């Protein structure tokens, strides 16, 4: 497994090998993928980066506004107009 790390914090995306990918596919849908990452921590290749996007989560319209600086609705309206 390989993971980016920014400022000492693990980020995303994770690059999974065959075994952890199989475990992820077989795990219950409600299981947190962080548990899988924890099991493979000692065998993880860390890719240090200054790219803060690797540790940002954009899960809500409020997250989008905070990170991008414009409402998600404005971005969607712009895209619809293309």
C-alpha positions in Angstrom: 0.0 0.0 0.0 1.2 3.5 -0.7 -0.2 6.7 0.9 0.6 10.3 0.6 1.5 12.2 3.8 1.3 15.9 4.2 2.6 17.6 7.3 2.8 14.2 9.0 -0.8 13.5 8.3 -1.8 10.5 6.1 -3.8 11.5 3.1 -5.5 10.2 0.0 -5.8 8.5 -2.4 -4.5 5.2 -1.1 -2.9 2.9 -3.6 -3.7 -0.7 -2.7 -1.9 -3.9 -3.6 -3.8 -7.0 -4.5 -4.2 -8.4 -0.9 -5.5 -5.2 0.7 -7.7 -4.5 -2.2 -9.2 -7.9 -1.9 -9.8 -7.4 1.8 -11.4 -4.0 1.1 -13.7 -5.6 -1.5 -14.7 -8.3 1.0 -15.3 -6.1 3.9 -18.7 -4.9 5.0 -19.9 -1.7 3.3 -20.1 0.1 6.7 -16.6 -0.8 7.8 -14.2 2.2 7.9 -11.4 1.8 5.4 -9.1 3.4 8.0 -9.2 0.0 9.8 -7.6 -1.6 6.7 -5.0 1.1 6.5 -4.1 0.5 10.1 -3.6 -3.2 9.6 -1.1 -2.5 6.8 0.6 0.5 8.4 3.9 -1.3 8.9 4.0 -2.3 5.2 2.9 1.1 3.9 5.1 3.2 1.6 4.7 6.8 2.5 4.9 9.5 -0.2 5.7 12.8 1.5 4.2 15.8 -0.3 3.4 19.5 0.4 0.1 19.1 -1.5 -2.5 19.9 1.0 -5.3 18.6 -1.2 -4.2 15.1 -0.2 -5.4 15.7 3.4 -8.5 17.8 2.6 -12.0 16.2 2.6 -14.8 17.6 0.5 -17.8 15.8 1.8 -20.4 18.6 2.0 -21.3 21.8 0.2 -19.8 23.7 3.2 -16.5 21.9 2.7 -16.5 22.9 -0.9 -17.2 26.5 -0.1 -14.4 26.5 2.5 -11.8 24.9 0.2 -12.7 26.4 -3.2 -14.2 29.7 -2.1 -17.4 29.6 -4.0 -20.7 27.8 -3.4 -21.1 24.3 -4.9 -24.4 25.5 -6.4 -22.5 28.1 -8.5 -20.1 25.5 -9.8 -22.9 23.2 -10.7 -24.8 26.0 -12.4 -21.7 26.9 -14.4 -21.3 23.3 -15.5 -24.9 23.0 -16.5 -24.6 26.0 -18.7 -21.8 24.5 -20.8 
